[in-house]
Amino acid sequence: MQHRNIPIALPYINQANFGFSPDEEHNQIIYALKAINGIGDDVVRILLENRPYKDIENFYNRMIDTKLIKNSQMLQLIKAGAFNELGIARTKLMNDFVRRYLVKECESLGMQQFNRIMLLDKEYQFIPEDLKLAIRHVYFKKYVLDDVFFYQNVVIKGKRIPKAGYHDRLFKLDDTAMKFFLEHYSEDSVEDVKGEHYIISEKKFEKENTKNIASLKEWLSKPETLQQYNHYLVQEALDDYASGTESHWEMESLSVYATTEHELATLNNKLYGIENYFDMPEEPEIYDYYKKRVRIKEGERYRTEWKEFPKYQIKRIAGTVLDKNKDKHFVTLLTTNGVVMVKFNKGQFAHYNQQISESTGDGKKRVLEKTWFERGNKIIVCGYRQGDIFRAYKYADSVYKHSCMLIKEVNENGTVQAKVERCNVNER
């Protein structure tokens, strides 16, 4: 439809139907609710049966609060622009929905949120630099009072024994702990010395440790810290569920850039050697020949001989992944000029399609990197056109060292942040 210059309208929540429908008044096709990724037939029927929806609050009350529509389905509806007709921008609605339904904001902060704060800080770096030492003291306490360093229980005669069965516990410092302890702690908690290592009282150590993390606790109690924490909780959820531009959202939800530019529209094609597939000759251009020894079967035996093969001009195309065929090793790529079928050989396809994971040590696995051929991913492919397909290929002496690269982000100036190598578990 787009190639015929017939506009595609977004699947507006009060206008779109089960299937694609014409809007003759505006000479456009209204996108089908059924065609939104992640929205099944049953959900579409529920949406149709309950409309019209006066505003987003009305939709929340009737569809989200009643759990007729799941949060994951709501995210797809927002990305698809289904609520644009209600006068709310997609980005604002997404932010409001995530804050309201996907994030439980904290009312007060304390040390119970420490681990969560550290995870957020790893991504957003909002903890003041002058608190780094206090944070080390938190981790030092966890290290020192680990069961592996337990020395003995202390029971005081004549004193009532608590439920724990002891009044205090002693821990033996190792070489690592001794160094930090001598730099930052007094000897008030030292109960004994074994060789070069202190035996410390848990209670006395905790008392001094509490003083050393007082600045951290004070920072946690500030209203502005709570505000930052909640802000980054929302930002984390947005990064997890709704990262990318509105163009990316449309591709993710509709499998087409309906009303937005292709995500690679601003790519500096000249800089990266990107060409229009449809301008390429249908047969690859030969620029040289090379010889290769091949095996030829003759009866029950094999013989080898040198054969001459053509070397083709290697070109580059870029686009968004729409689909893949594991059996035939095809990837359907939407370039800025149209849809291209890219053919990989078996080894190439397996390499770029595999999901890379590592063991967590508890029998489970953690995903390090998903397939590069996931729908919505943007890739650059080297190869040549042959008929109606683009064959992913490169030679050992090609200027391009990799047949495929994953575009992580397109910068405003048309340059890209990209990956050329798959994640290597052994290097972690």
N, C-alpha and C positions, 0 to 999 in steps of 0.2 A: 504494500500500500504506500509506504513511504517513497519507494522508487517511482511510483506513479503520481507522486505529489499529492496524495490524499492524506491529510493530517490524521494522526491518531490521538484521540482524546483520552485522558486518564480515566480509570474505572471509578468515576465519582459514585459515592456511596448511595446517593438518592436517584441516580440516573442510569448507571450501568446495569446491564441485564446478565442473565446466566451466560449467554454467549455474546460474541461480537455483534454490535447493532449499529445501523446507520443513523447518523444525525444529519438529515437532509438540509435542515435550516442553516447549519454551519458547515456543510460539505465536509464531514469528517466521520471517522469510524470510532465509536466508543469501545474502549477496551473491555473485554469480558471479565466479570468477577471470577468465573471459573478458571480463567487462565492465569490468575495471580498465583505464583509459586507458594506452596504451603497452605493454600485455601482449598479445601475439599468441597465436593458437591453438597454435603450436608450443611456445611457452614454457609455456603452461598444461599441455600434455601432459607436458612434462619435469617440471614441478612435481608432477603427479599420480603419475607413474611412480616418482618417487624418495622419496615420503613413506612413513612419517612422519618428521618431523624432531624429534629429542630436545630440542634447544636451539638457540640462535642460532649457537653455535660449530660445531655439527654442520652447520647450513645453510651457513655460510661455507665450511667445508672441502669440502663436496660440490658446492655450486652456484656459489659466487663464485670460489673459488680455481681451480676447474676451468674457469671462464669459460662454464659452461652458462647462467648468468644474467648479463646485462650490468649494469654499474653503474647505467645509466639505468633499467633495469627494477627493480632493487633499490630505488632511490629511490621509485618508484611503489608498490611493495609495502609499504614502510615507511609512506608517507603514507596508504595505504589501511587501515592498521591490521592487516595480515595476520599480524603477529607478536605482536599483543597477547596471544594465548592462551599465549604462551611466558613471560608474566609480565614483559615489558620495556616500559616506557613508550615511546611513539613518539618523543618528543623526545630521550630518552636514547639510544635505538637510532640515531636519525639522527645525533646528535653522534658516537657511537662509529664508525659506518660511514664517515662523511665523514673523520674523523681517520685511520682505518685504511686506506681504499682510495682516497680522492680527493685527499688532501693528502700531499705528501712533506715531512715536517718536516725542518728544517735542523739539522745537528749543531753547526755553528759559524758565526758571522757575521763578515763582513769587507766591504771596499769593493766586492767583486764582487756583493754583494746590495744595494748602495746604491739603484739604480733601483727595485727591488722594494719596498724599505722606504719610499721616497718615495711610491709609489703607495698603499701600505697606510696611510701617515700621512695622506694626503689624505682618506681615508675615516674613519679612527679616531683621528687626532690623538694619538699617543702619544710623539712625539719631544719631549724637554725643550726648553723655550723658550731656554735658554742655549746650545743647540747651533745655533741658527738662523744665526749668523754663520759657523760652521764649514761649514755646508751651502752657504752662499753662496760660500765659497772653493772648494768642490768644483765648483760650476757655473762659477765664474770661470775655473778651470783649463781646463775643457772649451771655454769661450768663447775664451780667449786663444790656446790651442794649436790652434784650428781651422785647416784648410788655407788658408782664405781670408785669414788674416793671416800666412801664411808669407812670410819675407823672403829668407833664403838659408841654404845649408848651410855649415858650418864644417869645414874639413879642416886638421889640424895637420901641417905638414911634418915628415918624419922619424918620425912616429908611425904605427904599423900601422893601416891603415884597416879598420874593422869591416865586416861583411856589409852593413850599412845603407848604406855608402858615405860616411859622414860621422861626425865626432866629436861634433858639436853642431849644433843648429839655432837660427836666429834668427827671432823673430816681431816684427812691428810692431804696437804697441798703437793702437787707434782712440780716439776721444774718450770713448766709454763706458768702455772698459777703463782709460784713463788716470786717470779720476776715482777708481775703486775702488783702482787700484794705488797712487796717491799717498796714499790714506787708510790703507792696510793693509800696504804692502810697503816695504822698504828699496830702495836703489838698487844693491844688490850684484849684481843680475842684469842691470843696464843695460849694454849693450855700445856703444851709439851713440844719437844723437839726430837725428831727421830732422824739422826744423821744430819742432812742439810735441809730437811723438810719440816715445816711447822705442822703441828696438830692444832686445829682451831675449833673454838666453840661456835656452833651454829647460831645460837641466840645472840651472842656478843658480835659476831660477824654481821648478822642481819641488821643489828642496831646501827653499826657504822655504815653499812651499805645503804641504808635508808637515807642517811645524811648526804651521801654521795650522789644520790639520784633526786634530791630535793628540787633541784632546778628543773628537772624533767617533769616532775609532778606539778610544779607551779605552772609550767608552760601548758600542760594538758588541761589545767583548770581554767585557762583564759577563754572567754567567749569567742574570740577571733580564731583560736585553734580549733574549736568545735565547728565553727563555720567553714574553715578550710577542710577539715576532715570530711564533713558532709558533702562539700563541693566535689572533692576528689572521689568520693564514693559514687556520686552521680556520673562523674567523668569516666570512671573505670567501667561502669555499666554501659555508657554510651560507646566507649571504645570496643567493648565486648559484643554489643548487640547492634550498634548503629554507626560503625565507623565509615568513613568515606564521604564522598560528595553526593548530591542528589542524583547525579548521573549514575553513580555506582548503585544507589538504591534502586533506581528504575531497572537497571540491568539485573540486579539481584532478585527483584520481585516480579518483573514483567518479562525478563529475558530480551528486552529491547530498550533502546534509548527513545522513548516515546516523545517526550517533550523537551529533552535536554540534549546537549551536545555529547558526542562520543567522548569518552574519557581520554582518548588519545588525540583529540582534535587539535590540541595545542602542542603536541609533541614536535620537537625539532627534527623532522624527518631527514633533512640534509645532514645534520650532525651525526646521526646514527645510521645513515645509509639506507633508510626505509624507502621502499618503492611501492608503487601501486601495482598490485598483482594483475589487474585487468589491463594494464598497459604493457605487460610482458608478452613476448611471443609465445604461442602455445607450445612450441617445441624449444627445448633449452638451447642456449647458445654455446657452441663448442669453441674453446679458445686454445686447447692444447690436447695432447694425447699422452698416455702413460702405459707402461707395460707391467703386467702382473702374471706371475706363474699360477696356472690353474690346473686342477686335477681333472682328467678325463677318463671315464670308465670305458674299458674295452673288454667285453666279456666278463670274466671273473677278476680281471686285473685293472689297475689304474696306471695311467701314465701322466706325466706333467709336461706342459709346454707353455711358452710365453705367449700371451695374447695382448693385443693392443685395445685400450679402452679410451673413449673420449673424456676430456675434462670439461665440465660445464661451468659457465659463469655463475658464481654463487651470489645470490641476492638476499635481501632481507625484507620481511614483511612484519607488521605488528598488528595486534588486535586483541579483542576480548574473547575468552573461551565461552562458547555457548553450550557445547556438548562434546562427548568423546565416545568412541567405539573401541572397547577393550579388545575385542576379537580381531578387528581389522586394523587396529592401531591408527585410527583416524581421530583428529581433533577438528571440530568445527569452530572456525575463528571468524569473528565479526570485525573486519577492518573498517577504517573510516570510509572505504569505498564500496564495501559490500561483504558478503559472506564467502569465505574461502575454506575449502576442504584441505587440511594439511595431513599428509601421510608420513608417519614415522616408521622406521624399521622396528622390529620386535624389541631389540635391546634398548634403543633410544626411548621408546614408549615406556618400557618397564622402569627405566631409570628415573624419568621425570614424573611418572604417574604414581610411584610408590609413596606410601605414607611412612615417614621415619619416626620411630619411637625408641624409647630407652626404658630399661627396667628401673623401677623405683625401689627395688630391694624387698618389697613386701608382697611379691607375687603379681603386682600390677605393672602397668606400663603407662608412661607419660608421652603424649604426642609432642614431638619436637617440630615437625614440619609436615603439613598436609601435602597432597598431590599438587603439582603445579598446574594440572589440567582441571582443576575445580572450576565450575561455572562462575564467571565473573572475574576470574583472574586475568591479568593482562600480560601477554608474553610477546617477545620478539623471537622470530624463527629465521634461521638461515637455510637456504636451499635453492631450488629452481622450479619453475613452472614446467609441467609436463601434461599437456592436454587440459583437463578440467581440474587438476589437483596441483598442489604445491608440495613437493617432496623435501622434507627436512634433510639436509645433508651438508657436509663440509669435508674438505680435504685436509690432510695433515699440514699442508703449507698454506691453508686459507688464512686470509687476514683476520677472519673471525675464528676464535679458538673454541667456541661452544655453539652447538646447533640450536640451543634454546636458552633464553634468559627470562627471568621473572621480573616484571616491573612492579616495584613496591609502591612507588609514588611518582607522579609527574609534577615537577616544580613549575612555578609560574613562568619561568624563563624558557620552558620547553625541554629542559634537561630532565633526566630521570634518576631515581634511586632504584637500583636493580641488583638482583642476585644472579650470579653465573654458575655457582656451585651449589649442589645439594648439601644439606646439613650433614656433618660428619660426627656421628656419635662418639667415635674414638678420640676426637679432638676436644671433647668437652671435659 
